[in-house]
């Protein structure tokens, strides 16, 4: 359950979604560290003038260029940790979905399942941007390819993904 004010998280996710959208569809998953802008500018003063601080508690998204998702999302995220200077994290990824009434028709074999979903006329291609903060705040945004003017958002839009992101923010034990 979220404990903090989610507005700064939502603002950071909207910035990420705008940035990712500029590059179009069919992109790999992209991971971002969310850092307090004031802290970032204190640690990296050369960024003044290049990083905008719109609010006292604003967050800046820093893309993790070397991130490769691989197979299982939860497993990949479970192996990540962040330094204390990172306030939160976010992931942008695209998925193809079918309405629930078609789920019983999806083949068990993963390769055949991918083919079935990708070729189905009722499929929906969706880009989600989900983020979480150390204080427990979480939020997700989604844009559907065939309805690109609408940006959907909710605290638990993709709850499993938000949970996986929260695990990356766990305290490191020595």
C-alpha positions as CSV (number, residue, x, y, z in Angstrom):
1,X,0.0,0.0,0.0
2,X,1.3,3.4,-0.9
3,X,2.4,5.6,2.0
4,X,3.6,8.7,0.4
5,X,2.2,11.4,-1.9
6,X,2.4,9.8,-5.4
7,X,2.3,13.1,-7.4
8,X,6.1,13.2,-7.8
9,X,6.2,9.6,-8.9
10,X,3.4,10.2,-11.4
11,X,5.2,13.2,-12.8
12,X,8.4,11.2,-13.2
13,X,6.5,8.3,-14.9
14,X,4.8,10.8,-17.3
15,X,8.2,12.2,-18.3
16,X,9.5,8.7,-18.9
17,X,6.4,7.8,-20.9
18,X,6.8,11.0,-23.0
19,X,10.5,10.2,-23.6
20,X,9.9,6.6,-24.6
21,X,6.9,7.5,-26.8
22,X,9.1,9.9,-28.8
23,X,11.0,6.8,-30.1
24,X,7.9,5.0,-31.2
25,X,6.8,1.4,-30.6
26,X,8.7,-2.0,-30.7
27,X,11.3,-1.0,-28.1
28,X,13.0,-3.2,-25.6
29,X,12.2,-2.9,-21.9
30,X,14.0,0.1,-20.3
31,X,14.9,0.6,-16.7
32,X,15.2,3.9,-14.9
33,X,16.6,4.9,-11.5
34,X,14.5,7.7,-9.9
35,X,16.7,10.2,-8.0
36,X,15.7,13.3,-6.1
37,X,16.6,16.1,-8.5
38,X,18.1,18.2,-5.7
39,X,20.4,15.3,-4.7
40,X,21.4,14.6,-8.3
41,X,22.4,18.3,-8.8
42,X,24.3,18.3,-5.5
43,X,26.2,15.1,-6.5
44,X,26.6,16.1,-10.2
45,X,26.8,19.9,-10.3
46,X,27.8,19.8,-14.0
47,X,24.2,18.8,-14.8
48,X,22.8,22.2,-13.7
49,X,21.1,23.8,-16.7
50,X,20.6,20.4,-18.3
51,X,18.3,18.9,-15.6
52,X,15.2,20.8,-14.8
53,X,13.9,21.0,-11.2
54,X,10.2,21.8,-11.5
55,X,9.4,21.2,-7.8
56,X,11.3,21.0,-4.5
57,X,10.7,17.3,-4.3
58,X,11.0,16.5,-8.1
59,X,12.5,13.3,-9.3
60,X,14.8,12.8,-12.3
61,X,14.8,9.6,-14.2
62,X,18.2,8.2,-15.1
63,X,18.1,5.4,-17.7
64,X,20.1,2.3,-17.0
65,X,21.7,1.9,-20.4
66,X,23.1,-1.6,-19.7
67,X,19.7,-3.1,-18.7
68,X,18.7,-6.3,-20.5
69,X,15.4,-7.8,-19.5
70,X,16.0,-11.4,-20.7
71,X,13.3,-14.0,-19.8
72,X,11.5,-13.8,-16.5
73,X,10.8,-10.2,-15.4
74,X,10.4,-10.9,-11.7
75,X,13.5,-13.0,-11.6
76,X,15.6,-10.3,-13.4
77,X,14.3,-7.6,-11.2
78,X,14.8,-9.7,-8.0
79,X,18.6,-9.6,-8.7
80,X,18.8,-5.8,-8.8
81,X,19.6,-3.5,-5.9
82,X,20.0,0.3,-5.8
83,X,22.3,2.5,-3.8
84,X,20.6,4.7,-1.1
85,X,20.9,7.8,-3.4
86,X,18.2,6.2,-5.6
87,X,14.7,7.1,-4.3
88,X,12.8,4.8,-6.6
89,X,12.9,3.0,-10.0
90,X,10.7,2.6,-13.0
91,X,10.4,0.3,-16.0
92,X,8.9,0.9,-19.4
93,X,7.9,-2.1,-21.4
94,X,5.6,-3.2,-24.2
95,X,3.3,-6.2,-24.1
96,X,0.6,-7.7,-26.2
97,X,-2.6,-8.7,-24.5
98,X,-5.8,-10.5,-25.4
99,X,-9.2,-9.9,-23.7
100,X,-9.8,-12.5,-20.9
101,X,-12.4,-14.4,-23.0
102,X,-9.6,-15.6,-25.3
103,X,-7.2,-16.8,-22.6
104,X,-8.5,-20.4,-22.5
105,X,-7.6,-20.6,-26.2
106,X,-4.0,-19.7,-25.8
107,X,-1.7,-22.7,-26.3
108,X,0.4,-24.0,-23.4
109,X,3.6,-24.1,-25.5
110,X,5.3,-20.7,-25.1
111,X,6.3,-20.4,-28.7
112,X,2.9,-21.3,-30.0
113,X,1.3,-19.0,-27.4
114,X,3.4,-16.0,-28.6
115,X,2.4,-16.7,-32.2
116,X,-1.3,-17.1,-31.3
117,X,-1.4,-13.8,-29.4
118,X,0.6,-11.9,-32.0
119,X,-1.7,-13.1,-34.8
120,X,-5.0,-12.7,-33.0
121,X,-7.3,-10.0,-34.3
122,X,-8.4,-9.0,-30.8
123,X,-4.9,-8.4,-29.5
124,X,-3.9,-5.1,-27.9
125,X,-0.4,-3.7,-27.9
126,X,0.3,-1.8,-24.7
127,X,3.2,0.2,-23.3
128,X,3.3,0.4,-19.6
129,X,5.5,2.6,-17.4
130,X,5.5,1.4,-13.8
131,X,7.4,2.9,-10.9
132,X,7.9,2.5,-7.2
133,X,9.5,4.6,-4.5
134,X,11.2,3.5,-1.2
135,X,8.3,5.0,0.7
136,X,6.0,2.4,-0.8
137,X,4.4,4.7,-3.4
138,X,3.6,2.9,-6.7
139,X,1.9,3.9,-9.9
140,X,1.6,2.7,-13.4
141,X,0.7,4.4,-16.7
142,X,-0.4,2.6,-19.9
143,X,-0.8,3.6,-23.5
144,X,-2.6,1.3,-26.0
145,X,-1.2,1.4,-29.5
146,X,-4.6,1.6,-31.3
147,X,-5.8,4.4,-28.9
148,X,-2.6,6.5,-28.5
149,X,-4.3,9.7,-27.3
150,X,-5.4,8.1,-24.0
151,X,-3.0,7.6,-21.2
152,X,-4.4,5.3,-18.5
153,X,-3.1,5.4,-14.9
154,X,-3.6,3.8,-11.6
155,X,-1.8,2.9,-8.4
156,X,-2.1,-0.8,-9.0
157,X,-2.3,-0.8,-12.8
158,X,0.3,-3.6,-13.0
159,X,0.5,-4.8,-9.4
160,X,2.9,-7.7,-9.9
161,X,5.4,-5.4,-11.7
162,X,5.1,-2.7,-9.1
163,X,5.8,-5.4,-6.4
164,X,8.9,-6.6,-8.3
165,X,10.2,-3.0,-8.6
166,X,9.7,-2.5,-4.8
167,X,11.8,-5.6,-4.1
168,X,14.7,-3.9,-6.0
169,X,14.6,-1.1,-3.4
170,X,15.1,-3.4,-0.4
171,X,17.9,-2.5,2.0
172,X,21.2,-4.1,1.2
173,X,22.5,-6.4,3.9
174,X,26.2,-6.8,4.4
